[in-house]
Amino acid sequence: MTIAKDKVVSINYTLKDDQGIVLDSSEGGDPLSYLHGAGNIVAGLESALEGRTVDEELSVVVAPQDGYGDRDESLITVMSKENFEDPDRIQEGDEFEADSDEGDYVVTVTSVDEESVTVDGNHPLAGISLHFQVKITGIRDATKEELEHGHVHGADCDH
């Protein structure tokens, strides 16, 4: 069986940045399972896995535009501390959900001073080339429910 749209694919992977620093890995845990063609993983990696088979290993470099996008400086906002429910508890690294015309998204606090909070709506990996080392560990047909819901169902799925 080969990787194609509507297949559930399981992979072991390690993700590094341009400096070789490990950003994420499935090592020591279960493989990552995703529904191919449903946008569950970054487009560049999904494209590189298309047509591959179980036990294949590959190295893939995903450019920012095929990963988490280029950084968008317009997504960085300085806000008054008065806009926050508990301004004295806000710390660098905190994440909040924000509303936009395109829907909800997560912003990360990048700095805090006496009067203001700077938040960044870019994905933390935006603007970074992603270096994946991948081994394909499984491929199967998706269930009807997985296709309807657009993602893999497993032990931690609540629907």
C-alpha positions, 0 to 999 in steps of 0.5 A: 500500500502506498501513501495517498489521499484518505489513507491513515499514515503513521510516521516516526520523525525528528524535526530540526531547525537549520542549526540542527537543534531538535524542535520536536520528535516522536522518539520515545513515544508513539508514532504520529498518525495523520489522515493524508490529504486532510491538511493534518501536517504541513503541506511540504512534508505531506507532499514529500510522503505522497506515494511512499511505502511502509519502512521507507526513510527519508530526509525532507527540508520544508521551506517556510512557505510549505511549512508554517509560513513566512513571518508576518510582522503585522501579527505583532501587536503592542497592547495596553495591560488594561486589555487583560483580565489579570495584567500582573500575572502575564509573563513572556511565553504565555499564550492567549486565544485571539479573534479575527475575521478568519477565526480564532488563533493563538498569540504568544506574549513576547514581552511585558513592561509596566504598561504594555504587553507585546503579543505575536500571532505568528506560529512559533515555527513561521519563517523557519526551514523545517528539517524532517527525518522520517520513517514510515511505520504504517499505512491503512485505509481511513474509517468512514468516521475518520474521513467525515471528521477529517482526522485520525481517531485514536485513544485520545479522540473524544468524538 
